[in-house]
Amino acid sequence: MLPTGKPEEVGIDGVRLARAFDLLRGWVDDGTLPGAVALVARRGIVVGRCAFGNAAKPPARRPIGPDTLFAVASLTKPFIATAIMQLVEAGRLSLDHPVRELLPEFAGPGTEAITLRHLLTHTAGLPEYCPDNEDIRARQLGLEAFVRSYCRGTPTTTPGESWSYSNYGFGLAGEIIARATGQSYHRIVADDILAPLGIRNSFLLPPEAVWDRIAWVWLPDEPDTDHQRYNSGYFRKLGIPWGGLYTTREDLAVFAQAFLNGGTYGDRRILSPASVHEMTRNQLAANCGTGVTRTWEASSWGIGWDVKGGKARHNSGSLTSPRTFGHTGSSGSMLWVDPERALICIMIGTRLAESGWVQPRRAVFSNAVMASICD
C-alpha cells in the first residue's frame, strides 16, 4: 500500500480535491451510481481517498469499505501486457513475432501478418468479441472454448492499418503466456507481478472466500443470469485475461506507481525502464485510423495501455498531459497516470460503462482532480 500524506505536502490543494470527491458523492446520491470510490496519489503519496454508496445488490445493503473488491474489467489488460513484456525481457517472446508461429491453430485467412504487438495495441484488425461469445457464456464453457473461437478469427482490416478495440488480442495473449511458460497466466500474473509488488488483494480467480467482499456491478437492461458479467459465479471462476481482474483501489495504485518508478516498487523490480517506456509510448503509425468502436481526432495507444497523446474527449479529461497513460473498464473502472505531474488517479463507479453514465463524468472528475494541483 502506498503511504498516506497531506495534500499540501505534494502540491495538492486539499479543498479543491475534496470538490472532486464531492462530484462522486453527488452521482451516488442522485442514483446515477450504486457506489463509487476514488484514490489520488502524487509523488508516491496517497493524498485523498473517498468511498460512497452500497456494494451489495439492492435491496441488500453493504456499504463500500476499505477492503471492498471491485471487478475492473479491461483494467486487466495492462497486467497481461506486463506479463508479456516480462517474457520479452527474458528472451522468450518477441513483440514482433508472428502470432501464428506461437499459436499454430491461429491460421485463418489474413492472420499470417498479425504479430504479438498488433494484438496488444488493438491493431490486428480483429473484432471486439468472437461471434459465439454469447453462446459460450450461456453454455458456461471454459476459457479453452474462447481460445478456440479466437483462433478461428479473421481480420476485417489489414493488420497495422487501423486501431479497433478488440478482446481477441488479450484472449490470445493469455494462451501465449501459458504456452511460453508451461503455467497458466493466472499463476504468472500472481507470482511475477502481484507478489513482488506486495499486492495481496487482487485476483484473476477470486476464491469464494472473498466473494462477499466483491462489489456488485449494476448492469442496466442486462438479464440477471447465472452467467452474467462480473456478478455471477461462472464469470468469477473464468478469470478471462481481457477483463477478469478483481482488485482494490490500493492495489491498483501500487501497480501504477511501479510504472511511474520505471518498473520498481520498494526494492522489487517487475520491469526494466526500457519496457515501461515501450509500454507507455504511442505505438501507432501517424496515419493509423480508428475502427468503429471508438473515434478520436488522433489515434494513440501503447502496449496494453491507452496513451492519451493528442486525443480529444479523453477519459482523463482535457488538463492531463499528452504523456498520460491508463485504462478503463466496462464495469465502471478508470485508472490514469500523468508522468509529468507524478499523479495517479483511480475512480470506480459500479455501473456498466456502456449504459451511458461515463460520458462526460470521467473527464469531469479527472479535470477536477487536475485542478487541485497547485505547483
Salt bridges, closest charged atoms under 4 A:
ASP22 OD1 - ARG25 NE 3.65
ASP67 OD2 - ARG213 NE 3.92
ASP96 OD1 - ARG117 NE 2.81
GLU101 OE1 - HIS97 NE2 3.11
GLU105 OE2 - ARG179 NH2 2.37
GLU112 OE1 - ARG100 NH2 3.39
ASP132 OD2 - ARG152 NH2 3.19
GLU134 OE2 - ARG137 NH1 3.31
ASP135 OD2 - ARG139 NH1 3.26
GLU175 OE2 - ARG179 NE 2.86
ASP191 OD1 - ARG187 NH1 3.04
GLU208 OE2 - LYS237 NZ 3.34
GLU222 OE2 - ARG229 NH2 2.31
ASP224 OD2 - LYS57 NZ 2.32
ASP226 OD1 - HIS227 ND1 3.28
GLU250 OE2 - ARG49 NE 2.53
GLU250 OE2 - ARG249 NE 3.96
GLU278 OE2 - ARG117 NH1 2.99
GLU278 OE1 - ARG281 NE 2.98
GLU297 OE2 - ARG313 NH1 3.09
ASP306 OD1 - LYS311 NZ 2.45
ASP306 OD2 - HIS314 NE2 2.92
ASP338 OD2 - ARG341 NH1 3.29
GLU354 OE2 - ARG229 NH1 3.74
ASP375 OD1 - ARG42 NH1 2.63
ASP375 OD2 - ARG43 NH2 2.92
